[in-house]
């Protein structure tokens, strides 16, 4: 189900995983599994080895882990996320995507603004550095997150029709 979210300037924001590109899905999929418990870390490791060339996989996973650790240690509030199998996309998951996208695009103002929404000021630099490292690793494998804000924003795919399937969040 998509509840097409539109902000004050008319920008559509994704609300389901089906509206995301491959790189975005990789970030959200990995994020959900990593924060869901250590028993899922091997799945994330396996997926990074599948998506990244062998020499780059270890560094990409390290960058991802540093990003999550900075978020975990310095979160200014409870960070909300959906369960791994849920097709919905939560606001904090969109913030994570926005932060990594901004880091990849070199938009430090947006990265810092988004980071301040997620972490306390003493953790902001660590979060931004980790997001930039993850963004570089993704770009090194031609995994680019589309910009969804500004003049160069990529339009969302048409929302999938709701098929009546019930999901647990």
DAWO-V522916 format. One record per residue. N is the residue number from 1. PHI is phi as a letter, one per 30 degrees, with the letter a starting at -180 (999 if undefined). PSI is psi in radians with two decimals (999 if undefined). Layout:
N:PHI:PSI
N:PHI:PSI
This chain:
1:999:2.39
2:c:2.27
3:c:1.03
4:f:1.85
5:c:2.17
6:b:2.26
7:d:-3.04
8:d:-0.45
9:c:0.15
10:i:0.19
11:d:2.21
12:d:2.33
13:c:2.50
14:d:2.53
15:b:-0.09
16:b:2.74
17:d:-0.51
18:d:-0.31
19:c:-0.02
20:c:2.65
21:d:2.98
22:e:-0.86
23:d:-0.70
24:d:-0.75
25:d:-0.68
26:d:-0.77
27:d:-0.84
28:d:-0.79
29:e:-0.84
30:d:-0.75
31:e:-0.87
32:d:-0.78
33:d:-0.72
34:d:-0.81
35:d:-0.18
36:d:-0.21
37:k:2.67
38:d:-0.41
39:d:-0.26
40:c:-0.12
41:d:-0.60
42:d:-0.59
43:d:-0.74
44:d:-0.76
45:e:-0.81
46:d:-0.76
47:d:-0.69
48:d:-0.67
49:d:-0.51
50:d:-0.66
51:d:-0.45
52:c:2.57
53:d:2.60
54:e:-0.85
55:d:-0.48
56:d:-0.35
57:d:-0.79
58:d:-0.78
59:d:-0.68
60:d:-0.76
61:d:-0.69
62:d:-0.76
63:d:-0.75
64:d:-0.79
65:d:-0.68
66:d:-0.66
67:d:-0.85
68:d:-0.69
69:d:-0.74
70:d:-0.71
71:d:-0.78
72:d:-0.78
73:d:-0.47
74:b:0.19
75:e:2.37
76:d:-0.08
77:a:3.11
78:d:2.22
79:d:2.18
80:c:2.48
81:a:2.75
82:d:2.80
83:d:2.71
84:e:-0.64
85:d:-0.01
86:d:2.36
87:d:-0.18
88:d:2.85
89:b:2.15
90:c:2.89
91:d:-0.76
92:d:-0.56
93:d:-0.66
94:d:-0.66
95:d:-0.74
96:e:-0.82
97:d:-0.76
98:d:-0.72
99:d:-0.84
100:d:-0.68
101:d:-0.80
102:d:-0.72
103:d:-0.72
104:d:-0.59
105:d:-0.08
106:i:0.36
107:c:1.43
108:d:-0.55
109:d:-0.83
110:d:-0.70
111:d:-0.80
112:d:-0.71
113:d:-0.76
114:d:-0.74
115:d:-0.68
116:d:-0.47
117:d:-0.47
118:c:-0.67
119:b:2.82
120:d:2.81
121:e:-0.62
122:d:-0.28
123:c:-0.02
124:d:-0.82
125:d:-0.74
126:d:-0.72
127:d:-0.77
128:d:-0.78
129:d:-0.76
130:d:-0.69
131:d:-0.71
132:d:-0.71
133:d:-0.75
134:d:-0.74
135:d:-0.72
136:d:-0.73
137:d:-0.76
138:d:-0.79
139:d:-0.59
140:d:-0.33
141:c:0.31
142:h:0.59
143:c:1.70
144:c:2.28
145:d:2.26
146:d:2.46
147:d:2.32
148:c:0.04
149:b:2.61
150:i:-3.07
151:d:-0.50
152:c:0.38
153:d:2.48
154:c:2.27
155:d:2.63
156:d:2.65
157:d:2.75
158:d:2.37
159:e:2.53
160:d:2.54
161:d:2.48
162:d:2.20
163:c:0.12
164:i:-0.02
165:d:2.31
166:c:2.36
167:b:2.67
168:c:2.23
169:d:999
